[in-house]
C-alpha cells in the first residue's frame, strides 16, 4: 500500500507514531474502562480529540505530535467505541456527556478544548452547550450536530452494522473508504486496526447501542438547535471539506453562521477524515486557531 502523503512503500499507524512521545492507557471513567492515547505535558492547556461513529483514537495518530508540543492532548475511544467498555444501554448524548466529565475528572482536566469529528463533533458541540464551563475552545470537524442527511444516515448505519456482523477484510475496508476522498488513504494497517475492534465479542451487542443516534427520529430529537448554538461564547472553529460525504460546504457554512464569532474553514480534496487525509493542513489550521 502506497502512502499517498509521501510516496513511501508502506503506510501504517505505527509509522505515524514513530518519534512521537505518547502513551496508551486506560482510566476508570465513572465505571467505564476508557482507553486513551496521550501526548504532551501535564499542566499544559487540555485538548481532547473525539472521533466519529464506529471510530477510535487512531483517527488522530497523525495529529498527536503536532498538538502535544503545545497541549496536554488526549485522543480517546469514546463510550462504547474502540477498546473502551461497551455498557448495555443506548449511547445517547447525555451518556456521552457524563462519560466525558468522568474522563476529564480522572485526567485532572477542569477545562479543555474539544475537537470532534462527525459524531464526535455532535458530542463536543452539545457538550459545550450543556457544560460551557468545561470547554475552552471548540472545533467542529465535519460535525453531525444539526444536519440531517437520510442517505448519509443510512450509509453509516448499514455499513457499520455490516462490518460488525461480518468483519471480514473487504467489509471493514469499505466502511473506512467511505470516510476518505482518496480511497488509497485507507491503508492495510488501518483496516487491521478496525477489524480487531469490530471482531471483539462485545461489538455485535454494542453496535445497536452505538447506532441509536443514527435515525431520523433521533436526529430530530437530539439535534443542537439554533437557539442553543447562539448561546456558545467560547472561540469556535467549524472545519469542513469539499468532499464530505455527509453534507455540503454550504451546510458547514450555515452551521458556522449560527455560532457567534465562529471561524469557518474548508479543506480541499478531503472527505470525512481531514485530520488524517491531509494532516499537515489540518494541523496548521487547527493549531493556528487553538493557539490564537
N, C-alpha and C positions, 0 to 999 in steps of 0.2 A: 504494500500500500504506500503510495507516494504522499509525502507531507506537502500539501499544496502551498504551505506558507514559505517553505524554503527549498523545496525540491529534493530534500534528503530521501533516502530509500525507504525509511521506516518512520512511522509516527506512533507515539504511544503516550499513555497517561504518565508513565514513569519518566519518559524523556522530558515531558513538560515540567516535571517536578525536580529534575536533576539540578543541583545547585541552589535549590530553594530550601531555606531553613524552615521546616514546618514539622508539625506533629499531628498525629491522628489519635483520637481518643474517644472516650465515652463519659458522659455525665448522667446522673440521675436527675432528670428534669421533671419534678412532680410525679415521680413513679414511672416515667418513661425513659428507658435507657436510650440515650441520644448520642448518635455518632457525629463527630465534627472533625474538620480539618482546620488547623490554626497556624497562623504565622504572625509575626510582628511582636512588639514589646508590650508586656502588660503595663498598664498605666497610660499608654497612648490612647488617642480617641478610638472608640469602638466602632467596628464595621461588621455587619452581618450580611452575608450573601444568601439569598433564598432562591432555590431552583424551581422548575415548573413541575407540572403533573407527571408522576411516574419517574421523576428525576432523582438526582443525588448530588452530593458535594463535588463530584468530579466535573460537573458543569463549569467549575471555576478554577480548574488546575492551571489555566493559562493566565490567571489574574492574581494569584496569590502573591507571587514575588513582588510585583509592582506595587501592590497595596500594602503588603506587610512592611514596606520601607517607611510607611507613614502612619499606619493604623494597627490597632490590636484587632486582627482580622480573623473572622470565622466564616467558613462555608459549612453549613450543617445539612444533614439529612433530616428533612422536616418530618413532622409527626406522620407515622405510617409509611414513610418512604425510605428507600435505600436500606441501610442496615440499622436504622432506628426501629425501636419497638413498634408493633402494629396492634394496638389495643382494639378490642371488639366493640367499636362504636363508630358512627359516621364521623368523618373528619370535616366538620363544618367550621366556619370561620372562628367562632368563639373557642373551639378546641385548639385551633392553630394559635390563636392569641394567647391562651393560657400556657400552651407549651413554650411559646417564645418568652413569656415573662419568667417562667420557671427556669428556662435555659439561661437567660440573662442574669438572673439572681445567682445561679450556680457559677457562672463565668465572672461574676463580680462587675457586671456592667449595669450601672444605674441608668445609663442612656447610651444609645448607639445610633449610627447612621445605618439605614437599611437600603439594600439594593436587591430588588426582587424581579425575577424574570417570569413572565406568563402567570401561572398560578401564584408564584412567589411574589409577583407584583401586586396581585389582588390581596394576598395576605398582608404584605407590607403596607399597602395603601389603607386598607381597612383597619390595620393595627394603629397606624398614625392617626386615624380619626378617633379611635376608641381610647388610645393611650398616648396622646401627643407629648406628654412629659417624658416619655421613654425614647423619643425619636429626635435625633439631632438634625440629620438631613435625610432626604428620601429620593430614591431613584426608582422609577417605574419603567422597566425594560420590557417592551412589547407586552405590557401588562394586561391581564384578563379582567381588570377590576370593574368595568361597567359596560363593556361591549358584549353584544350577543350575536354570534355568527352560527346559525344552526348547522351549516355544513362543517365548520371547523369543530364544533362540539361533537358532532357525530364521528368525525375523523379521529379525534383524540380518544374518545370513549371506545370506539370499536378497535382501533389499532392497539391501544393499551391492553384492553381485555384479551385480544387475540394473542398478543405476545406473552402475556402471563399464563394463559390457559395452555399454550404450547410454545415454550420459549426456545424453539429451535432457531438456528442462526439467522436464516433469512427473514423470519418474522421480527426478530429483535432489530436487525439491520433496517428493515422497512420502517419500523417505529422511529428509529433515530434519523433516518434520511428525511422523514417528514419535517424535521426541525431545520434542515440545512438548505440554503440556496444551492450551493455547490455540493452535490452528494458525495464527492470524493473526500470531503472533510470528515466523513464517518469512517474512521479507521478501525482495524480489527480489534485493537486493544480496548477501544471504547465499547464496541459491541460485546466483547467478552466480559467487560465490567458489568454492563447492564444485564447481560444474560445470567451472570452469577446472582444478581439481585432478584431478577424475575423468576429464577429457578428455586428460590428459597421456599421451604414448605409453608411459610406463613402467607405468601403472596396470594394464592388463589382466594383465600377468605378475605384478605385485606383489600383486594383490588376494588371490590364494590364499595367499601367504605371510602376508598381513595377517590372514586369517581362520583361520589354523591353530589358534588357541586356541578357536575357536567351534564346538566339537563336544563332545558329552557325554564322550567319551573324554579329550579334552584337559582339560576342566574337572576331571574326577576325578583326573587325573594331576598337574595343576599347582595345584590349589586350595590356598590357605593353610589349614593345619589348625588345629584348636582349640588344640593344644599350641603351635603357632608364634605364634598371636595372643597367647597368655598370656605370651610372652617379652617383648613390647613394653613398654618402660618410658618411652618419650617421651610427652608430652602428646598425646592423640588426640581428634579430633572426628569423629564419624560423623554425616554430614548426609544426611537423607533427604527425600522428598517424599510428599505424599498421593496423587499420581497417577503415580508412577514406573511405566513400562510393563514393567519387568523384574522387580520384586519389591515386595511389600507393605511397609508401615511395620513390621510385626512382624518381617520378615526383617532390616530395618535395626536394629531394637531388639536382636534376638538377636545380630547382629554386634557391636554396642557392648558387650553383656554379656560377650563373650569377651575383651575387651581391658582390662587392669587400669586402672581410673580413667577410662575413656573417657567423654566427654560425648556425649550424643545429642540431636539437634535435628531437628525436622520442619518443613519449609517447606510452606505450603499453596498450592493452586492452581498447582502446578508439576509438570512431568513429569520428564524425564531431564536437562535442562539448567537447573537452578535458577539457576546463576550468570548466565545470560543472560535467562531468563524473568522473574526478579524480582531484578535486580542490586542494588537498594537494600537489600532484606532480606538477601540473601546477603552483601553487603559488610559490613553491620553485624554479623551473626553471626560471620562469618569473621574480621574484624579484632578483634572483642572476644576471640575465642579466641586468635588468634595473638599479640596484644599483651599478654595477661594474664600 
